[in-house]
Amino acid sequence: MLNHYEAAFILTPVLSEPQMKEAVDKFENLLKENGATILNREEWGLKKLAYPIQGKTTGFYALLQFDVEPAVIATLETAFRRDEKVLRFLSFRLDKYAFEYAEKRRNVNLKKTQEA
């Protein structure tokens, strides 16, 4: 049975924009290789951190929403831990209310990009 998940992660700020996109692509491809369906991908860009992590005060924020078997989450988190570009990550299963909210947010963001 597939569950709905989100994975938010912070990448080190020393990366260039193409390197950041490449790192996000790497995790997205890992999920696809393991049978995930990517529902949404958001790159929030360089943001200030609430507190320093590894001496860094900024980081590239990214979010992936996907449907996948629960066993694949362990593989994804192992990949996050092994990648030195990742400062922090959080992956969690969405319940039906959180999934509905994420769907509404995704539709609002889609409308904004279409209007621009």
N, C-alpha and C positions, 0 to 999 in steps of 0.2 A: 504494500500500500504506500502510495506517495503522500508525503506530508508537505506542507508549505513552510518554507524557511526563509530567513533573512540572514545575511552575513554582512556585518559592517566592519571595516578595517581601516587602520591608519597606516599610511606608508611614510617612510622617512622623507624629509623635505629636501634632501640633497639630490633627489632625482629631477631630471628634466621632465617636461610635459610628455614627450614621447615615451620615456622610460616608465613613467607612471601608468600611462595607458597600456603599455606592454605588460606590466605587472598585473594589472586588473584583467587583461586578456588571458594571462596565464591561469589565473584562478577560475575564470569563466570556462576556459577550455578544459580544465581539470574536471569541473562539474559535468560538462557536456559528455566527456569521455566516459563518465561513470553513470550516464543515463539521466542526467538532470535536464529539466526544461527551464530555461532562463525566462523569467517573467518580466524582470525589470533590471536595469543597470543604471546607477546614478554615480556620477563623479562630482563630488562637491567641491573639489579643488583644494587649494592650500588654505588652511584655517589655523588659527591660534589654538594651542592646546590649553586646557584648564590648568594643567600643571606640567612641569618638565618631565619628559620621558627620555631616558638615556641622554640627558643633557640637551635635548632639542625642545624648542618652544612652539614649533609649528609642525604641521604634517598634512599630507594629502589624504583626504577622507574619500572613501568609496563605499557603495552599498550594492549588494546583489540580492535579488529576490528570485527564488527558484523553487521548483517542486522536485523532490528526490526521495529515494529510499533512506530511512534513518541511518543505515550503516555507512553511507557515504560521508556523513558529517565528520566522522572520525578521520577519514582520509583527508578531507578539506582542512581540518584543524591541524593535522600533522604537517601539511604543506605550509600553512600559515606559520607554524612554529619553526620550521626549517628555513624559511626565507628570511634573510637578514634585513630585507627592505621593510618588513612588517613590524611596526612598533607595538601595536595592539590590535586585537580582533575580538569580535563577539558574534557568535552564531546562535540563533534561537529559532524554535519552532513557533509558527504563528497559529493561534487558535482562530476560530471562525470570525470572531469580532475584530481581531487584529488584522486578519486577512482582508476583511471587508474595508477597514479603514485604509490599508495599504493600497487596495484597488481604487478607492476614491481619490487618494492622494496622487496615484499614478495617472488617473484620468485628468485631474486638474492640471498636473504638470504637462501632460500631453496637449491639452488645450492651449496652455500658455505658449508652448513652443510652436504650435501651429499658427497662433495669432501673430507671433513675432516675425 
